[in-house]
Structures are given as structure tokens and as C-alpha cells.
Amino acid sequence: MDAVRRVLEAGGRGDLSDLLSLHDPEWEGFIPAEYPVAGTYRGLDGVRAFVEEWLDAWEEFRVEPEEFLDVGDSVVVMVRYWGRGKGSGVEVHDRWAYLYKLRDGKIIRWRLYASRNEALKAVGLSE
């Protein structure tokens, strides 16, 4: 779980170097179609592209972790986010669930879910 906490902290600082060091070179991230910068991202170049595309969409953006659930080689994190769109100035806020899968202490998979229940189902649990 330490790698997940560190990656969230590094993201909050905008520390791309630290972020990259916490990801496995075979990393894969997925964002469903209904979200900004939807798609599948792969490898360390994918981490970089995802972070740059995501941050480019926002004038300001914050993610605050609220709950960490250790599920074997995976971690579900409930986050509250707030952002102000670049150009539009529109404020958005919501709660999401992040699902991280780890291998040898590094993040190998990441996926965004709309709810805690969806993320829990993905790891074979329910509320």
C-alpha cells in the first residue's frame, strides 16, 4: 500500500519523476469512455502521457484520498476530486474509486471506477 500512497502524494506535488519510479514498465491504465482523457495507457510513456493529458485539461485540480482498502495484491482507494476546467473555468467535483494492482512493490495496473462498489466487484468483493 506504500507505493499507492506515494503515487498519490507524488501526483499531488506534480512530481513526474517520482510517479514514474513507482510504476512497473509494463503498467497499464484504463479510464472508461465517459471520463476526460478516456482510453488505455501503457508503459512508462503511457504514465507520462496520461498525466500530461489529464493536467492539461485543468486550470486547477486536486485529488484527496479518503479510504484505502488493501485487497491482496490490489488496493482500492476512494478519492474526492475537485477541478476547474482550463478555459471554461467550470468547477467539477465528485468521488471516484481507483483500483491499483501491484507487482513487486510497483504499480502494474490502474483503473478508474465511478463508485466504491464497482471497484470492489472488480476484485471479487461486495459492500
N, C-alpha and C positions, 0 to 999 in steps of 0.2 A: 504494500500500500504506500510505502515511502515514495516510490517513483511517481505514483499518481499525484500525491500531494505536491511533490517537487515540480511536476509538469504544470500543475495549475498555478503554482507560485511563479514559475518562470514565464508563463503566458501572461500573468498579471503585470509582470515587470517589462514585458516585451523583449525578453532575453532569448532570442532565436538560437543562439549558440547552446545555451543550457537545454532548451527544448529539444534540439536535435540530439544532444548527448543522451537523452533519456528514452529515445526511440530506437527500436531494432531496425536495421537497414531494410528488413522485409516488411516493415509496417504497412498496414492498410487501414484507411479511414473511410467511413461512409456517412454521408448526410442525405436523408431522404429528399425527394423531389420538391416537397412543399417548403423547404427552407432555402435561405440565401446560400449561394455557392454550393448547391446540391451536387452530388456526384461521389465517385470513388477516387481516392487519392492513394498513391502507392510509393513506398520507399522514402528515403530522407528528402529527396527532391519534392515528393508529394507533401510531406510535412511542411516544407518551406512554402510551396505554392498555396496550400490551404491557408496557412497563417497569413500570408501576404494578401490573398484574395479576400479573406474574411475581414481583416483590419482595414483594407482599402474601402470597404463598404460603409464604414462608420467614422463619424467625426469623433465620437467618444464611445467606449464600450467597456463594460465591467462584467465579470463573472464572479459570483460569490458561492463557494461550495457550502452546502447546508448539511449534508449527510453522506457518510461513506459506509458502504456495505461490502465487507470482504466476503467473496464467494469463491473460495479456492484460488484458482489462477486468474480470477477476474475480480474487478472492483466496479460496483455501481455507485455513481456519485450523483446526488441530486444537487442541481445548481440553480441559483437565481441569477438572471442576467438583466442588464439594463443597457440600452444603447441609444445613441442619437445618430440618425442617418446622415451620411455625408451628402451635402447639397440640399436635401429636403428638410433637415432639422427635425424630422419626426422622431418622437421618443417611443421606444418599444421596450416592454419588459414582460417577462414570463418566467416559468420554471421549466427546466429540461432535465432529462436524465442522460448521463454519459455512461457508456459501458466500455471499460478498458479491459483488455486481456493482456496478461504479461507473460513473458518468457525470459528466463534468466535475468530477472530484475529490470527488464526493459519493456516498454510498451510495444506490443506487436499488432494489436487491433484496437480500434476505437470506433464507436458508433454513437450517434445522437438519437435519442428517443424523446417522444413528446411527453411521456409520463414514466413514473417510477414503476408502475405495474407492467408496462411494455418491456422495460429493461429487465425486470425480474423474470418475466416469462421467457425472455431470451436466454437466461441462464438456468431455466428449469424450475423456477420458484414462483410463488404467488403471494399476494398480500394476505 
